[in-house]
Amino acid sequence: MTLYYLLYFFALPVNCIAMILVFIRIYKGPTVFDRIVALDLLITMGIGSIAIYSIITKQPLFLDVAMILALIGFLSTVAFSYYLEKRKDND
């Protein structure tokens, strides 16, 4: 079994199923903090999907897109957490 078969038939389906479960967590999350963590996990899974696609198509340009998405995801999580912390202090 080659790397491409492993990516096509194992990594991508598992990643898609995990994304569906994360969407359920975003929808049903009891608190806003659970939804933030789930959204961060969804961004991380998107980065993994982009990396897998980059390997399959042999296009290294997509890895740059994945790095930019990782930076945006990290900064948005930190900014949203900072906002919620300040909002909690004002209440």
C-alpha positions, 0 to 999 in steps of 0.5 A: 500500500502506497502513501497515496492509497493511505491518504485517499482511503484512510486519512481523508475519510477519517478527517471528514468524519472528524470534521462532522463531529466537530460541527456537531460540537460547534452546534451543540456546545454548551458554552461559548468556550467549547465552541471556540475550541471546536472552531480552532480544531476545525481550522486545524483539521482544515489545515490537515486537509489542505496538507493532504491535498498538497501531498496528493496533487504534488503542489507545494503552493498549498502548504503556504496556504495552510501556513497562512490559515494556521496563523489566522486561526491562531490569532483569531482564537487568541483575539476571541479569547481575549475579548471574552475574558475582558467581557467577563471582567466588565460584567 
